[in-house]
Amino acid sequence: KKQNFVPSSSTGKYDLLLSLHFADKSFIMVYSSKKLFLFFLSCIMLIFNYNTSGIVTTANSIGLNYGLLGDNLPAPSYVLNLYKSIGITKIRIFDPNTEVLNALRGHNNIEVTVGVRDQDLAALAASEEAAKDWVATNIEPYLADVNISFITVGNEVIPGPIGPQVLPVMQSLTNLVKSRNLPIAVSTVVAMSNLKQSYPPSAGKFTSQAREQLVPVLKLLSQTSTPILVNIYPYFPYASDPMNIPLDYATFNTEVVVVQDGPLGYSNMFDAIFDAFVWAMEKEGVKDLPLVVSETGWPSAGNGNLTTPDIAGTYNRNFVKHVLSGKGTPKRPNNGMDGFLFATFNENQKPAGTEQNFGLYNPSDMKPIYKLF
């Protein structure tokens, strides 16, 4: 946490000028030599507070998905206070919810990703005027005091029946953003169902429907190096085959190479899935396109002993460490990534079972379900 140190001096003279640098933060201290002991004590306290108060946001940073499918969720103002208390500076909302966006006014330190609802895609794809109206209604009123960084067009609709609607909407919104010279990126969110094959990672390739619907989107994004947003959940393949997939491999909890793919060794499933998608893109001629992990997480209940708070906490803590380390993946080493954990709260209006149990916090009292930060 940033703290100001203003020492008093009876003489008005200072013998020692010290500067501390932590990650992306700098702290200046001026102390007399007589207070040297207090200085070192302050250093210890500062380091402890800085490393335990929440997430240290860097170029490789962690955000949270802010879902609203619950009838017992706290007011957005309380949620923003929660984000502030744990150091979250990036959030993703799935639609342009006016209550949330109004609460975000003045919180310019929080970057917001705003989703276009799936059910709105058809109208926006059919008419550029409709796209203009969408921006005028859902984005323009907040430009002055809400830090909107991304607009995502649909959530996991590629590949699928409405997948073809994504590209024309992205083109319209991209043109609108460029014409207004707004610092907002336009992309879409896709699941790993686009992959026909993902094992080993170097064999990664898209399904025929993904090639038809997704590849044109990727080529549009590559023109401006705008990231594609991907949802990656090692929980699901693990839950489908827990006898043959080691839990430690699925939860980032081992350094031992489990999958050897030519010269690349994988000690966690997340990296293997991520790189399979990268390989699939490269086979379509799309290289060096950034990926943002728009969702990942592990449910804390809903599927017996595969979904406990202990396992969920292990996965999410290790994911946070993985992102903040900046070490990247075997195929993209030392190439950091941004990632959004799913999700802030357990949402009781989602389908019963694991879907209601991906949250980090209980909505009724805002207490953590397990220790994360």
C-alpha positions as CSV (number, residue, x, y, z in Angstrom):
1,K,0.0,0.0,0.0
2,K,1.2,3.5,-0.8
3,Q,2.1,5.3,2.4
4,N,3.5,8.8,3.0
5,F,6.3,9.2,5.6
6,V,6.7,12.8,6.9
7,P,9.3,12.6,9.7
8,S,9.6,15.4,12.1
9,S,13.0,16.9,12.9
10,S,13.8,19.3,15.7
11,T,16.7,20.7,13.8
12,G,15.0,20.9,10.4
13,K,18.0,19.1,8.9
14,Y,18.0,15.6,7.4
15,D,21.0,13.4,7.2
16,L,19.5,10.5,5.1
17,L,17.5,10.5,1.9
18,L,16.2,7.0,0.9
19,S,14.1,5.8,-2.0
20,L,12.3,2.4,-2.0
21,H,11.1,0.7,-5.2
22,F,8.6,-2.1,-5.1
23,A,7.3,-3.5,-8.4
24,D,5.6,-0.5,-10.0
25,K,5.6,1.6,-6.9
26,S,8.2,4.1,-5.5
27,F,8.4,5.4,-2.0
28,I,10.6,8.3,-0.9
29,M,11.7,8.6,2.8
30,V,13.7,11.3,4.4
31,Y,15.0,10.5,7.9
32,S,17.5,11.8,10.3
33,S,20.2,9.4,11.4
34,K,18.7,9.3,14.9
35,K,15.6,7.7,13.5
36,L,17.4,5.0,11.5
37,F,16.0,2.2,13.7
38,L,12.4,3.5,13.1
39,F,13.2,3.7,9.4
40,F,14.1,0.0,9.2
41,L,11.1,-0.9,11.3
42,S,8.9,1.0,8.9
43,C,10.5,-0.8,6.0
44,I,9.6,-4.2,7.5
45,M,6.0,-3.1,8.1
46,L,5.7,-1.6,4.6
47,I,7.0,-4.7,3.0
48,F,4.6,-6.9,5.0
49,N,1.6,-4.7,4.3
50,Y,2.5,-4.4,0.6
51,N,2.7,-8.1,0.1
52,T,-0.4,-9.1,2.0
53,S,-2.9,-6.5,1.3
54,G,-4.0,-7.8,-2.1
55,I,-2.9,-8.1,-5.7
56,V,0.0,-6.0,-6.8
57,T,-1.1,-4.8,-10.2
58,T,1.6,-4.7,-12.9
59,A,1.7,-5.0,-16.7
60,N,0.8,-8.6,-16.1
61,S,-2.3,-8.2,-14.0
62,I,-5.3,-9.9,-12.5
63,G,-8.9,-8.8,-12.9
64,L,-12.2,-10.1,-11.7
65,N,-15.4,-11.0,-13.5
66,Y,-18.3,-9.1,-12.0
67,G,-21.4,-11.3,-12.7
68,L,-24.9,-10.2,-11.7
69,L,-27.0,-13.3,-11.8
70,G,-28.0,-13.3,-8.2
71,D,-30.8,-11.9,-6.1
72,N,-28.7,-11.4,-3.0
73,L,-25.8,-9.4,-4.4
74,P,-24.4,-6.4,-2.6
75,A,-24.8,-2.9,-4.1
76,P,-22.1,-2.0,-6.6
77,S,-20.7,0.7,-4.4
78,Y,-19.8,-2.0,-1.8
79,V,-18.4,-4.2,-4.5
80,L,-16.1,-1.4,-5.7
81,N,-14.9,-0.9,-2.1
82,L,-14.1,-4.6,-2.0
83,Y,-12.1,-4.3,-5.2
84,K,-10.2,-1.4,-3.8
85,S,-9.4,-3.2,-0.6
86,I,-7.8,-6.1,-2.5
87,G,-6.1,-4.1,-5.2
88,I,-8.2,-5.0,-8.2
89,T,-7.9,-2.5,-11.0
90,K,-9.5,-4.5,-13.8
91,I,-13.0,-5.8,-14.0
92,R,-15.3,-7.4,-16.6
93,I,-19.0,-7.0,-16.8
94,F,-21.1,-9.0,-19.2
95,D,-23.5,-6.3,-20.3
96,P,-23.6,-2.5,-20.0
97,N,-25.4,-2.5,-16.6
98,T,-26.3,1.1,-15.8
99,E,-26.2,0.6,-12.0
100,V,-22.7,-0.7,-12.2
101,L,-21.4,1.8,-14.7
102,N,-22.9,4.7,-12.7
103,A,-21.2,3.4,-9.6
104,L,-17.9,3.3,-11.5
105,R,-18.0,7.1,-12.2
106,G,-14.9,8.7,-10.8
107,H,-13.1,5.3,-10.3
108,N,-10.7,5.9,-13.1
109,N,-8.1,3.6,-11.6
110,I,-10.4,0.7,-12.5
111,E,-10.3,-0.5,-16.2
112,V,-13.6,-1.9,-17.3
113,T,-14.4,-4.4,-20.0
114,V,-18.0,-4.1,-21.1
115,G,-19.8,-6.9,-22.9
116,V,-22.4,-6.7,-25.7
117,R,-25.2,-9.1,-24.8
118,D,-25.5,-12.1,-27.1
119,Q,-29.2,-11.3,-27.7
120,D,-28.3,-7.9,-29.1
121,L,-25.9,-9.2,-31.7
122,A,-28.5,-9.8,-34.5
123,A,-29.8,-6.2,-34.5
124,L,-26.3,-4.7,-34.3
125,A,-25.0,-7.0,-37.1
126,A,-27.9,-6.0,-39.4
127,S,-27.5,-2.2,-39.0
128,E,-24.6,0.2,-38.5
129,E,-27.1,2.7,-37.2
130,A,-28.0,0.2,-34.5
131,A,-24.4,-0.1,-33.6
132,K,-24.1,3.7,-33.3
133,D,-27.2,3.8,-31.1
134,W,-25.7,1.1,-28.9
135,V,-22.5,3.1,-28.4
136,A,-24.5,6.3,-27.9
137,T,-26.6,4.6,-25.2
138,N,-24.2,2.4,-23.4
139,I,-20.7,3.9,-23.8
140,E,-20.9,7.6,-24.6
141,P,-22.6,8.6,-21.3
142,Y,-19.7,7.2,-19.3
143,L,-16.7,8.3,-21.3
144,A,-15.9,11.3,-19.1
145,D,-15.6,9.5,-15.8
146,V,-15.5,5.7,-16.4
147,N,-12.4,4.0,-17.7
148,I,-13.8,1.7,-20.3
149,S,-10.9,-0.2,-21.9
150,F,-12.6,-3.0,-23.8
151,I,-15.9,-3.8,-25.5
152,T,-16.4,-7.5,-26.0
153,V,-18.8,-8.6,-28.7
154,G,-20.6,-11.7,-27.5
155,N,-19.6,-14.3,-24.9
156,E,-18.6,-17.7,-26.2
157,V,-20.9,-17.6,-29.2
158,I,-18.2,-18.7,-31.6
159,P,-18.5,-21.4,-32.8
160,G,-22.3,-21.5,-32.9
161,P,-25.5,-20.4,-34.7
162,I,-25.0,-16.7,-33.9
163,G,-21.2,-16.8,-34.3
164,P,-21.4,-15.2,-37.8
165,Q,-22.9,-12.1,-36.2
166,V,-19.7,-11.3,-34.3
167,L,-17.5,-10.1,-37.1
168,P,-19.8,-7.4,-38.6
169,V,-20.6,-6.1,-35.1
170,M,-16.9,-5.9,-34.3
171,Q,-16.2,-4.1,-37.6
172,S,-18.9,-1.5,-36.9
173,L,-17.8,-0.9,-33.3
174,T,-14.1,-0.8,-34.3
175,N,-14.9,1.8,-36.9
176,L,-16.9,3.9,-34.4
177,V,-14.2,3.7,-31.8
178,K,-11.5,4.7,-34.3
179,S,-13.7,7.6,-35.7
180,R,-14.0,9.0,-32.2
181,N,-10.4,8.3,-31.4
182,L,-11.4,6.5,-28.2
183,P,-8.8,4.4,-26.3
184,I,-11.2,1.4,-26.3
185,A,-10.3,-2.0,-27.9
186,V,-13.1,-4.1,-29.5
187,S,-12.8,-7.9,-29.3
188,T,-14.8,-11.0,-28.5
189,V,-14.7,-13.8,-25.9
190,V,-14.3,-17.4,-27.0
191,A,-14.1,-20.8,-25.3
192,M,-11.8,-23.7,-26.0
193,S,-14.7,-25.5,-27.8
194,N,-13.1,-23.9,-30.9
195,L,-10.3,-26.4,-30.7
196,K,-10.8,-29.7,-32.6
197,Q,-7.6,-31.0,-31.1
198,S,-5.5,-29.7,-28.1
199,Y,-3.2,-32.6,-27.2
200,P,-0.3,-32.3,-27.4
201,P,-0.4,-28.5,-27.6
202,S,1.6,-28.4,-30.8
203,A,-1.2,-30.4,-32.5
204,G,-3.7,-27.7,-31.6
205,K,-6.1,-26.9,-34.4
206,F,-9.6,-25.3,-34.8
207,T,-12.8,-27.1,-35.7
208,S,-14.1,-26.5,-39.2
209,Q,-16.9,-24.2,-37.8
210,A,-14.3,-22.2,-35.8
211,R,-12.2,-21.8,-38.9
212,E,-15.2,-20.4,-40.7
213,Q,-16.3,-18.1,-37.9
214,L,-13.3,-17.4,-35.7
215,V,-10.4,-17.0,-38.1
216,P,-11.8,-13.9,-39.9
217,V,-12.2,-12.4,-36.4
218,L,-8.6,-13.2,-35.5
219,K,-7.3,-11.7,-38.7
220,L,-9.3,-8.5,-38.0
221,L,-7.7,-8.4,-34.5
222,S,-4.3,-9.0,-35.9
223,Q,-4.4,-5.9,-38.0
224,T,-4.3,-3.8,-34.9
225,S,-2.7,-6.3,-32.4
226,T,-5.9,-6.3,-30.4
227,P,-6.1,-9.3,-28.1
228,I,-8.5,-12.1,-28.4
229,L,-10.2,-12.9,-25.1
230,V,-10.2,-16.6,-24.2
231,N,-11.9,-18.6,-21.4
232,I,-9.7,-21.4,-20.1
233,Y,-10.9,-23.8,-17.4
234,P,-8.7,-26.8,-16.6
235,Y,-11.4,-27.8,-14.1
236,F,-13.6,-29.2,-16.9
237,P,-11.2,-31.7,-18.5
238,Y,-10.0,-32.7,-15.0
239,A,-13.5,-33.3,-13.8
240,S,-14.2,-35.4,-16.9
241,D,-11.2,-37.7,-16.3
242,P,-9.9,-37.3,-12.7
243,M,-8.4,-40.8,-12.8
244,N,-6.0,-40.0,-15.6
245,I,-5.3,-36.3,-15.1
246,P,-3.2,-35.5,-12.0
247,L,-4.9,-32.9,-9.8
248,D,-1.5,-31.1,-9.2
249,Y,-1.2,-30.8,-13.0
250,A,-4.6,-29.2,-13.2
251,T,-4.1,-26.8,-10.4
252,F,-0.6,-25.4,-11.1
253,N,0.6,-27.3,-8.0
254,T,3.7,-29.0,-9.4
255,E,6.9,-28.1,-11.2
256,V,7.3,-31.5,-12.6
257,V,6.9,-31.8,-16.3
258,V,3.8,-33.9,-17.0
259,V,3.4,-33.4,-20.8
260,Q,6.5,-33.3,-23.0
261,D,5.7,-31.8,-26.4
262,G,8.9,-31.9,-28.4
263,P,11.3,-29.3,-26.8
264,L,8.4,-27.9,-24.7
265,G,7.6,-29.3,-21.3
266,Y,4.3,-28.6,-19.5
267,S,3.9,-28.8,-15.7
268,N,0.3,-27.4,-15.7
269,M,-2.7,-27.9,-17.8
270,F,-3.5,-24.2,-18.2
271,D,-0.3,-23.6,-20.2
272,A,-1.0,-26.6,-22.4
273,I,-4.5,-25.3,-23.3
274,F,-3.3,-21.8,-23.8
275,D,-0.5,-22.9,-26.1
276,A,-2.8,-25.3,-28.0
277,F,-4.9,-22.2,-28.9
278,V,-1.7,-20.3,-30.0
279,W,-0.6,-23.2,-32.2
280,A,-4.1,-23.3,-33.8
281,M,-3.9,-19.6,-34.6
282,E,-0.5,-19.9,-36.1
283,K,-1.7,-22.7,-38.4
284,E,-4.2,-20.2,-39.7
285,G,-1.5,-17.6,-40.4
286,V,-2.2,-15.6,-37.3
287,K,1.0,-15.1,-35.4
288,D,2.0,-13.1,-32.3
289,L,-1.6,-12.1,-31.5
290,P,-2.0,-11.3,-27.8
291,L,-4.3,-13.4,-25.7
292,V,-6.2,-12.1,-22.6
293,V,-7.6,-14.8,-20.3
294,S,-11.1,-13.4,-19.8
295,E,-12.2,-16.2,-17.5
296,T,-10.6,-19.0,-15.4
297,G,-11.4,-20.4,-12.1
298,W,-12.4,-23.5,-10.1
299,P,-15.7,-24.2,-8.3
300,S,-15.6,-24.6,-4.6
301,A,-18.7,-26.9,-4.4
302,G,-21.2,-28.7,-6.6
303,N,-19.3,-31.8,-7.7
304,G,-18.3,-33.7,-4.6
305,N,-14.6,-34.0,-3.6
306,L,-13.5,-32.5,-7.0
307,T,-14.9,-29.1,-6.0
308,T,-13.8,-28.1,-2.5
309,P,-12.8,-24.7,-1.2
310,D,-9.2,-26.1,-0.7
311,I,-8.9,-27.1,-4.3
312,A,-10.5,-24.0,-5.6
313,G,-8.2,-21.8,-3.5
314,T,-5.2,-23.7,-4.6
315,Y,-6.0,-23.3,-8.3
316,N,-6.8,-19.6,-8.1
317,R,-3.9,-18.7,-5.9
318,N,-1.5,-20.5,-8.2
319,F,-3.1,-18.8,-11.2
320,V,-2.5,-15.4,-9.7
321,K,1.1,-16.3,-9.0
322,H,1.5,-17.6,-12.5
323,V,0.2,-14.4,-14.1
324,L,2.1,-12.0,-11.8
325,S,5.4,-13.9,-12.4
326,G,5.4,-12.8,-16.0
327,K,7.0,-16.1,-17.0
328,G,4.4,-16.8,-19.7
329,T,4.0,-20.3,-21.2
330,P,6.4,-22.7,-22.8
331,K,5.5,-21.5,-26.3
332,R,5.5,-17.9,-25.2
333,P,8.2,-17.7,-22.5
334,N,8.7,-14.4,-20.7
335,N,5.6,-13.1,-22.5
336,G,3.2,-12.1,-19.7
337,M,-0.5,-12.1,-19.9
338,D,-3.5,-10.5,-18.3
339,G,-6.1,-12.7,-16.6
340,F,-9.6,-12.4,-15.1
341,L,-10.7,-14.8,-12.4
342,F,-14.2,-16.0,-12.5
343,A,-16.0,-14.8,-10.5
344,T,-16.4,-12.3,-7.8
345,F,-19.5,-13.9,-6.1
346,N,-21.4,-17.1,-6.0
347,E,-24.5,-16.3,-8.1
348,N,-27.7,-18.1,-7.0
349,Q,-29.6,-17.5,-10.2
350,K,-27.2,-19.6,-12.3
351,P,-28.0,-23.3,-12.9
352,A,-27.7,-25.3,-9.7
353,G,-24.4,-27.2,-9.1
354,T,-20.9,-26.0,-10.0
355,E,-22.2,-23.0,-11.9
356,Q,-23.3,-21.3,-8.7
357,N,-20.0,-22.0,-6.9
358,F,-17.3,-20.3,-8.9
359,G,-17.3,-17.2,-6.7
360,L,-14.5,-15.9,-4.5
361,Y,-16.9,-14.3,-2.0
362,N,-20.3,-15.0,-0.5
363,P,-22.6,-12.3,-1.6
364,S,-24.6,-12.1,1.6
365,D,-21.8,-11.1,3.9
366,M,-19.0,-10.5,1.3
367,K,-16.7,-12.8,3.2
368,P,-14.1,-14.9,1.2
369,I,-15.0,-18.5,0.6
370,Y,-11.3,-19.3,0.9
371,K,-8.1,-17.4,1.3
372,L,-6.9,-16.0,-2.0
373,F,-5.2,-12.6,-1.3
